């Protein structure tokens, strides 16, 4: 149950992040209708920082993941170092590196890629037709009869 609630929490967090980013993208596209894209990006960049200051009147609140991502993305459109009003340039660079690390971790998940769907269906069918066979026997059967090399652990993963 805790795994489900944790998953639900992560889904809710990602949905909120995507919604906030969507709003920023719509604002940015609306500002792009103005003549200079760099000027529009700088304007939104400054607005984002100002919103962080206005929330607590003096001290800026912690930037959300969506705000960090938006600031990093907008920083690619113009020279952001002269427009940075909150924190130091090292902070924005840290956020950029942190986002890249998260992206790299997401794209390089461990483990082999999943086997094709037709081979998964074949393993399930063999297991249904021969209920006394284990994963090792199914893997050997696929190798001998069809020439498909499948690990017993892989066949166990797709057993019903």
Secondary structure, DSSP 8 states (H G I E B T S, - for coil): -HHHHHHHHHHHHHHHHHHHHHHHHHHHHHHHTSS-HHHHHHHHHHHHHHHHHHHSTTS-----HHHHHHHHHHTTSS-GGGT--SS-HHHHHHHHHHHHHHHHHHHT-SS-----HHHHHHHHHHHHH-TT--HHHHHHHIIIII-----HHHHHHT--
